[in-house]
Amino acid sequence: MKLALVGGSLRAGSLNARLLHHLARALEARGHEVAAFTGEALRLPLYEEGAAPSAEAQTLHGALREAQGLVIVSPEYNSGIPGHLKNAVDWLSTMKPSPWPDLPVLLCSASPGAFGGARGLVAWRATLANMGALALPEAITVPHADQQLDAEGAPTDPRTAASVPRVLEKFLTLAARLHP
């Protein structure tokens, strides 16, 4: 299955980028083809109506159009969507054909806080639903990620570590049903 992964912050050392790379490796180990976009690949010009999409936005659009599912690994900025990721969504929402309708999405977040970025995922659900994407009801969140992610981005907390493969399997099942 072809999957796209998008997320992380723009800064080096992003906890969410580490988690994203861990998830990408886990999906590749299961035999899936992964296109990952993080850091500089998401530094798009600010969306402006009537402006032509950049080459980077077109590459991201192509990957989402080919993907059978999308994994978003999003930092939580003031309980919301980070500006650079919202900007990418805004670009993609204007490009034709739209990649969003019926696209299965797994939401993930890692945060130094006790909620693991879960509050920011609420805003993602509303945005994705508005565009016709289908977010899996479950999410992967890593609280205290500054202490609970190893150097490779794998959660070290036993409960979180056990939930990752279970939630990934549910997402992959949804994606396979929607896009066989």
N, C-alpha and C positions, 0 to 999 in steps of 0.2 A: 504494500500500500504506500502511496505517496503522501507524505505529511509535511506541513510547514510548521516551523516553530518561530515565534516572534516574541521579543521581549528584552528584558534587562534594562538597566539604565544606560545613559551615555557615558558614565564614568568608568574608568578602569577599576577592577576589583568589585564590580557589582555582584551582590549576593544573588540577585535574580538571574544574572547572566550565568553564574556558576550552576545554579539549579537547572537552567535551560540546557546547558551543555551536558549535565548529568542525564536529563530526560532524553536528549538527542541520542546519547550513547545507548541508553536502555532500549529505545525504539529501534535503533540500528541493530542491536544485538538480537532483536526479535525478527530481523529480516526486512524491516521497513526502510524505504528510501526517505531521507530527511533533508529538507532545505531549511537551514537555520539563519535567522536574521537578528542580529543584535548589535549594539554599539554603533559604529560608524555606518553600518548598512541602513540604519534607521535615522540618520541625520539628514532628513529631507528638507528641502526649502519649505517655508511656511505655506500652507495651502492658501491659494488665492483664486477665487472664481475666475475662469477664463484663461488662467495660466496653463501652459503645457506641462504635463507631468515630467519630472526629471527621469533620467535613465534609471536611477535607483528605484524610483516609484514604479516604473514600468517592469523592472525585474521582480520586485515584490508582488506586483499584480499578476505577472505570469506564473509565479510560484503558487500563489493562492488559487488561481484558476485551474492549475493542474492538480492541486492537493485534494485528497479525499477527506482530509481533516486538518484542523489548525489547533496548535497548542500555543496559548498566550501565557507567558510568564511575566507578570507585571508587578513592578514596584507599586507601592501605595503612596501617593503624594497627597497629603491632607485628606485622606479617606477617599481619594478619587483616582482617575486615570492620569498617568504622567503625560505632560504636554507633547513629548515627542511621539508617544504611541498614539495619542488621540489624533495628532497631525497625520500620521501614517494612515489611520482609519479614514480620516476625512478625504485624503487623496484617493484611497481605494474606493470609497463610496461613490466617487464621481466618474470612475473609469469604466468603460464598457468593454465586454459584458461584466456586470457586477459579479465579484467572487462570493458575495455574502449569502444569497438565498440558499437555504437548506445546507449550509456548510456546518458540519459538526465542529464544536469548539470545546476544548478542555481549558479551563481557567486555572492558573497556578500563581502563587505568590510566596515570596520569602521576605521576612521582615525581622529586624531586631526586636520588635515589639511582641507583646503577648498574644496578639490576634493573628500573627503571621500574614498580615496583608489582606485579611478577609474582608475588611470594610471597603477597600478599594475595588474588590471584585463585584460588589453590588452595582456600582456605576457601569462596569463592563457589561453586566447582564442586560441592563436597560438599553445600552447602546447597541449591543449585538442583536437583541430582539427587534429593535427598530429597523435593522437592516435585513432581517429575515434569517439570520444565523441561528443555529440551535445549540445553545450552551448545555453541556452535560450538567445535571443538577448538582453532582458532587464536584469538588475542586480539590486541588492539592495545595495546602498551605503549610508553611514552615515557620512556626513562631520561634523567637529567639535565634534566628538564623545565623547571626554572627557567632553564636556558640554551637549551633546544632547542624551546621553544614561542614562536611570535611573539605579538604583541599580540592577534591574533585567535584564538589557540589552535591554529594549524596547526604541525605539526612542521617544524623547519628542517633536521634531519639528513636527508640524501638517502635513506638506506636506510629510515628510519622513514616519511618522507613518501611513498615509493614503496609501502610496505606498506599504508598506510591504504586507498587505493581498492581494492586487491586483496582485502584482508580484508573490507571492506564488501561487495564483490560476492559473495563466498562466503556471507556472512551473508544477503544479500538473496535469493540463490538458494535457500538452505535455507528461509527464511521463505516464499517463494513456493511451494515444493514442499509444505510442511506446511500452509499456509493459502492456497490459491489463491483 
